[in-house]
Amino acid sequence: MSDLKTDALDYHAKPRPGKLSVELSKPTATARDLSLAYSPGVAAPVREIARDSELAYRYTGKGNLVAVISDGSAILGLGNLGPLASKPVMEGKGVLFKRFAGVDVFDIEVDAESPQAFIDTIKRISITFGGINLEDIKAPECFEIERALIEQCDIPVFHDDQHGTAIVTAAGMLNALEIAGKTLEAAKIVCLGAGAAAISCMKLLISMGAKVENIFMVDRVGVIHTGRNDLSQYKSVFAHETDRRTLDDALEGADVFVGLSGPNLLSAEGLKRMAANPIVFACSNPDPEIAPELAHATRPDVIMATGRSDYPNQVNNVLGFPFIFRGALDVRAKRINEEMKIAAAQALRELAKLPVPKEVCEAYNVDTLAFGRDYIIPKPLDARLITLVSDAVAKAAIDSGVATLGYPKHYPLKSVDDVFNG
């Protein structure tokens, strides 16, 4: 029996290396076709675009093309392995964009000597694309890079490690709190981890109603508090005047634990300190901050999510980024703003409450799925994501004034099979 490593290497190498290819979207069977595709016919759209740059969206693939870009400084959980080593991940991201939302992708790996060099490189090539998805860039540089590119580019720029994780986490969190009979406004939240994803998760929760004074963020040193002199500007937002110093201190009476850190860092003893119906999002992957089996044995009242597909309630970014970009591209949004992120989270939240189609249950080899402790987040193969989430994002873009087109006409997918068959 082959192992996962062998299967993965064979998958990427055979029968043709890589996971993406370029396809032709126009006929090329005749000399006439070729004269239209290239010289002399191509001169006509060239002149039109030179006259009005917006016509690039009519005559080229720009409007459905996203760049997935990395410097390889924070590849999955593997660390800084360099830009070339990130290429399989960036190709994989392209596969998900295409399969789930019909978005075309060029993966781009940048060998940059500094964040500014990276910014300059991406700014210069940004006119090629309808949107930019930043990926696997370490903190705190990722904050500076995203902020600068949002300011300098007139297309959506989105760091998925930050915002995709935050959006899916927020959706599941709101549903878990509802089931637990609690509210986001009153919830006491402990966040273990203070990197890009953790900071963005907490910021989005605050945008949706959480109170910063109810959030305790814990990094490698301990609780982030006002007495520390080693805090970045991003961490200092969460600094409290408190005598709590350790994770166990922070967990006392907490309603929510969000882990974006490393394996086995939440102990059974720590979980016992939490309030009734504790909510645990242990998102370290592949090994969560606490094993679900241990969590449920310790606290039968726990509501738990992980980053893994083999447990209920997977926090999976594929629930977000394909459909967020689909909605943004459909209305030609200039950016992805807070209103669009909140709209995506709310749409995911509401989708989890709807009856689950039979074909979705069959895809996951279960008889039924219904809103509750083991189903607080939709499944990635739910074909309704592309309409419900994308439409919510598009509407929020229009309502918040960042869209340049009106409301799109959608052609919704009919079944899970359509997701796989394009």
C-alpha positions in Angstrom: 0.0 0.0 0.0 1.4 3.4 -1.0 1.7 6.2 1.6 0.5 9.7 1.4 3.9 11.2 0.5 4.4 8.8 -2.4 0.8 9.4 -3.6 1.3 13.2 -3.4 4.6 13.2 -5.3 3.1 10.9 -8.0 0.0 13.1 -8.2 2.1 16.2 -8.8 4.6 14.6 -11.2 2.4 12.4 -13.4 1.3 12.2 -16.2 2.3 15.9 -16.6 4.2 17.9 -14.0 2.1 20.4 -12.0 -1.6 21.0 -11.5 -2.4 24.0 -13.8 -2.4 24.5 -17.6 -3.4 27.3 -20.0 -6.5 26.5 -22.1 -7.7 28.2 -25.3 -11.0 29.9 -25.1 -11.5 30.8 -28.8 -11.4 28.6 -31.9 -8.1 28.3 -33.7 -8.9 25.7 -36.4 -8.6 28.0 -39.4 -6.3 30.6 -40.9 -9.1 33.1 -40.3 -9.2 32.2 -36.6 -5.5 32.7 -36.3 -5.6 36.1 -38.0 -8.3 37.2 -35.5 -6.4 35.8 -32.5 -3.1 37.4 -33.5 -2.0 39.5 -36.4 -3.6 41.4 -38.0 -6.9 41.1 -36.1 -5.5 41.6 -32.6 -4.7 45.3 -33.5 -8.4 46.1 -33.2 -8.7 45.4 -29.5 -5.3 46.9 -28.9 -6.4 50.2 -30.2 -9.7 50.0 -28.3 -7.9 49.4 -25.0 -5.4 52.1 -25.7 -8.3 54.4 -26.1 -10.2 53.2 -23.0 -8.3 51.0 -20.5 -11.6 49.7 -19.1 -12.2 47.9 -22.4 -9.5 45.4 -21.3 -12.3 43.8 -19.3 -14.3 43.3 -22.6 -11.5 42.2 -24.9 -9.2 40.2 -22.6 -9.4 37.7 -19.7 -8.4 40.3 -17.1 -11.8 40.4 -15.5 -11.7 36.7 -14.5 -8.0 36.4 -13.8 -6.5 36.3 -10.3 -2.8 36.3 -9.4 -2.0 33.9 -6.5 1.3 35.3 -5.2 3.8 34.3 -2.6 7.4 34.9 -1.4 7.4 31.5 0.3 8.2 33.0 3.7 5.4 31.1 5.6 4.4 28.0 3.5 1.6 26.2 5.3 3.0 25.0 8.5 6.4 24.4 7.0 8.0 27.8 7.5 10.2 29.9 5.3 11.3 27.5 2.5 11.6 30.1 -0.3 9.4 31.2 -3.2 10.1 28.2 -5.5 9.1 25.7 -2.9 5.8 27.6 -2.5 4.8 26.9 -6.2 2.9 23.6 -5.5 0.8 25.4 -2.9 0.1 28.4 -5.3 -0.8 26.0 -8.1 -3.1 24.2 -5.6 -4.8 27.5 -4.7 -5.3 27.9 -8.5 -7.0 24.5 -8.7 -9.5 25.5 -5.9 -10.2 28.9 -7.5 -11.0 27.2 -10.8 -12.9 24.2 -9.5 -15.1 26.0 -7.0 -15.7 29.4 -8.6 -14.6 29.2 -12.3 -11.8 31.8 -11.6 -8.7 31.6 -13.8 -5.3 31.9 -12.0 -1.7 32.6 -12.7 0.5 31.5 -9.8 3.4 33.9 -9.3 6.4 33.2 -6.9 8.5 36.3 -6.2 12.1 36.2 -5.0 12.3 39.6 -3.3 15.0 40.9 -1.1 12.6 43.0 1.0 8.9 43.7 1.5 9.3 46.9 -0.5 10.8 45.0 -3.4 7.9 42.6 -3.3 5.4 45.4 -3.3 7.1 47.1 -6.2 7.2 43.9 -8.2 3.5 43.2 -7.7 2.4 46.8 -8.3 4.1 46.8 -11.7 2.4 43.6 -12.9 -1.0 44.3 -11.2 -2.6 45.7 -14.4 -2.6 42.1 -15.8 -5.1 40.9 -13.3 -8.7 41.4 -12.0 -7.6 40.6 -8.5 -4.6 39.5 -6.3 -4.6 36.8 -3.7 -1.6 37.0 -1.4 -0.5 33.7 0.2 2.0 32.2 2.6 3.7 35.5 3.5 5.0 35.8 7.1 3.9 38.3 9.7 4.4 41.2 10.3 5.6 41.8 6.7 2.3 40.5 5.3 0.4 43.4 6.9 2.7 46.0 5.3 2.6 44.3 1.9 -1.2 44.0 1.8 -1.8 47.5 3.1 0.6 49.0 0.5 -0.8 47.0 -2.4 -4.4 47.9 -1.5 -3.5 51.6 -1.5 -1.5 51.3 -4.8 -3.7 49.0 -6.9 -7.2 49.5 -8.2 -8.1 45.9 -8.1 -9.0 43.7 -5.1 -5.9 42.6 -3.0 -6.7 39.9 -0.4 -4.3 38.0 1.9 -6.2 34.8 2.4 -4.1 33.5 5.3 -5.4 36.6 7.2 -8.9 37.2 6.0 -10.1 33.9 4.6 -9.4 32.2 8.0 -11.0 35.1 9.8 -14.2 35.0 7.7 -14.7 31.2 8.0 -13.9 31.4 11.8 -16.3 34.2 12.3 -19.1 32.3 10.6 -18.6 29.2 12.6 -18.1 31.2 15.8 -21.4 33.0 15.5 -23.3 29.8 15.0 -21.5 28.1 17.9 -22.3 31.0 20.2 -25.9 30.8 19.2 -26.1 27.1 20.0 -24.4 27.7 23.3 -26.9 30.4 24.2 -24.3 33.2 24.2 -23.6 36.3 22.2 -20.5 37.7 20.5 -20.8 41.0 22.3 -20.6 39.3 25.8 -18.3 36.4 24.9 -14.9 36.1 26.7 -12.4 35.0 24.0 -8.9 33.6 24.3 -6.8 33.6 21.2 -3.7 31.4 21.3 -1.4 32.7 18.6 -0.6 36.3 17.5 0.3 35.9 13.9 -1.4 37.2 10.7 -4.4 34.8 10.9 -4.9 35.3 14.7 -4.8 39.1 14.5 -7.2 39.2 11.5 -9.6 36.8 13.2 -9.9 38.9 16.3 -10.2 42.2 14.3 -13.0 40.8 12.2 -14.8 39.5 15.3 -14.5 43.0 16.8 -15.9 44.5 13.6 -18.9 42.1 14.0 -19.5 43.0 17.7 -16.9 41.4 19.9 -15.4 43.6 22.6 -11.6 44.1 22.5 -11.6 44.2 26.3 -13.1 40.6 26.3 -10.3 39.2 24.2 -7.1 37.8 25.7 -4.4 37.1 23.1 -1.5 34.8 24.0 1.7 34.5 22.1 4.9 32.6 22.8 5.8 34.8 25.8 2.3 34.7 27.4 -0.7 36.9 27.7 -0.3 40.2 25.7 -0.6 42.9 28.4 0.2 46.6 28.7 3.3 45.9 30.9 5.2 44.3 28.0 7.7 46.3 26.0 8.1 43.7 23.2 4.8 44.2 21.3 4.5 45.1 17.7 1.9 47.7 16.7 -0.4 44.9 15.6 -0.2 43.0 18.9 -0.4 46.1 21.1 -4.0 46.6 20.0 -4.9 43.6 22.2 -2.8 44.6 25.2 -4.8 44.7 28.5 -3.9 46.0 31.9 -4.2 42.6 33.6 -2.4 40.3 36.1 -3.1 37.3 33.8 0.1 36.0 32.4 -0.3 32.4 31.2 -2.7 30.6 28.9 -4.3 28.9 31.9 -4.8 32.3 33.5 -6.5 33.6 30.4 -8.7 30.5 30.1 -10.4 31.0 33.5 -14.1 31.5 32.7 -13.5 31.9 29.0 -16.4 31.2 26.6 -14.2 30.8 23.5 -10.8 29.4 22.7 -9.3 30.1 19.2 -6.1 28.3 18.5 -3.9 29.4 15.5 -0.7 28.3 17.0 0.6 24.7 17.3 -0.3 21.2 18.3 -1.3 20.1 21.7 -0.9 23.5 23.4 -4.4 23.4 25.0 -4.4 21.0 27.9 -7.3 19.2 29.4 -6.8 21.1 32.6 -6.9 24.4 30.6 -10.2 23.3 29.0 -11.7 22.5 32.3 -11.2 26.2 33.4 -13.5 27.4 30.7 -17.2 28.4 31.1 -20.1 26.1 30.4 -20.6 25.1 26.8 -17.0 26.1 25.9 -16.3 26.8 22.2 -13.0 25.5 21.0 -11.6 26.3 17.5 -8.4 24.3 17.5 -7.1 25.2 14.0 -3.5 24.1 14.1 -3.0 21.7 11.1 -2.6 18.8 10.8 -2.4 18.5 14.6 -4.8 20.7 16.5 -4.1 22.5 19.8 -6.1 19.7 21.5 -7.3 16.4 20.1 -11.1 16.4 19.6 -11.2 13.0 21.4 -9.5 14.5 24.5 -11.6 17.7 24.3 -14.9 15.8 24.2 -13.8 13.4 27.0 -12.8 16.3 29.1 -15.8 18.5 28.5 -18.9 16.7 27.0 -20.4 20.2 26.6 -17.7 21.4 24.2 -18.5 22.7 20.8 -15.4 22.1 18.7 -14.0 23.0 15.3 -10.6 22.1 13.8 -8.7 22.6 10.6 -9.1 19.0 9.6 -11.5 17.4 7.2 -11.8 14.1 9.2 -13.6 15.8 12.1 -16.9 17.8 12.1 -16.8 21.6 11.7 -13.7 22.1 9.5 -12.5 25.7 9.4 -11.5 25.6 5.7 -10.6 28.7 3.7 -12.0 27.1 0.5 -15.4 28.1 1.9 -14.3 31.7 1.5 -11.8 32.9 -1.0 -13.2 31.4 -4.3 -16.6 32.9 -3.7 -15.3 36.2 -2.3 -13.3 36.8 -5.4 -16.2 35.6 -7.6 -18.4 38.2 -6.1 -15.8 40.9 -6.2 -14.9 40.1 -9.9 -18.6 40.0 -10.9 -19.1 43.6 -9.9 -15.6 44.7 -10.8 -14.9 45.8 -7.2 -11.8 48.0 -6.6 -11.1 46.3 -3.3 -12.4 43.8 -0.8 -13.4 45.8 2.2 -14.7 45.0 5.7 -18.3 45.1 4.6 -17.6 42.4 2.0 -15.8 40.2 4.5 -18.7 40.5 7.0 -21.2 39.8 4.3 -19.3 36.6 3.4 -19.2 35.5 7.0 -22.9 36.1 7.5 -23.7 34.2 4.3 -21.7 31.2 5.4 -23.4 31.4 8.8 -26.9 31.4 7.3 -26.1 28.6 4.8 -25.2 26.3 7.7 -28.8 26.7 9.0 -30.5 25.7 5.7 -31.5 22.1 5.0 -28.6 20.3 3.5 -29.2 18.7 0.0 -29.0 15.0 -0.3 -26.1 15.1 -2.8 -24.0 17.0 -0.2 -24.6 14.4 2.4 -23.8 11.7 -0.1 -20.5 13.4 -1.0 -19.5 13.2 2.7 -20.9 9.6 3.1 -23.3 10.6 5.8 -27.1 10.1 6.0 -27.9 13.7 7.2 -26.4 17.0 8.1 -28.3 19.5 10.2 -27.4 22.7 12.0 -26.1 21.8 15.5 -23.0 21.2 17.5 -21.4 19.0 14.8 -22.5 21.2 11.9 -21.8 24.9 12.4 -20.0 25.5 9.2 -21.1 24.5 5.6 -19.3 21.8 3.7 -17.0 22.9 0.8 -18.9 20.7 -1.7 -22.2 22.6 -1.1 -22.9 23.9 -4.5 -25.0 26.8 -3.0 -21.8 28.5 -1.9 -21.1 30.1 -5.3 -24.5 31.9 -5.4 -25.2 32.7 -1.7 -21.7 33.8 -0.7 -20.7 35.4 -4.0 -24.0 37.3 -4.2 -23.6 38.5 -0.6 -20.1 39.8 -1.4 -21.2 41.4 -4.7 -24.1 43.2 -3.0 -21.9 44.4 -0.2 -19.4 45.8 -2.7 -22.3 47.7 -4.5 -23.8 48.9 -1.2 -20.4 50.1 0.1 -19.5 51.9 -3.1 -16.4 49.9 -4.2 -18.1 48.2 -7.2 -18.0 49.6 -10.7 -20.6 47.4 -12.2 -24.2 46.7 -11.3 -25.6 43.5 -9.8 -24.5 40.4 -11.8 -26.6 37.7 -13.4 -25.6 34.4 -12.0 -25.8 30.9 -13.5 -25.9 28.9 -10.3 -24.4 25.4 -10.1 -27.1 22.7 -9.8 -25.3 19.9 -7.9 -22.1 18.8 -6.4 -21.3 17.0 -9.6 -21.2 20.4 -11.4 -18.5 21.6 -9.0 -16.3 18.8 -10.1 -17.2 18.8 -13.8 -16.9 22.6 -14.2 
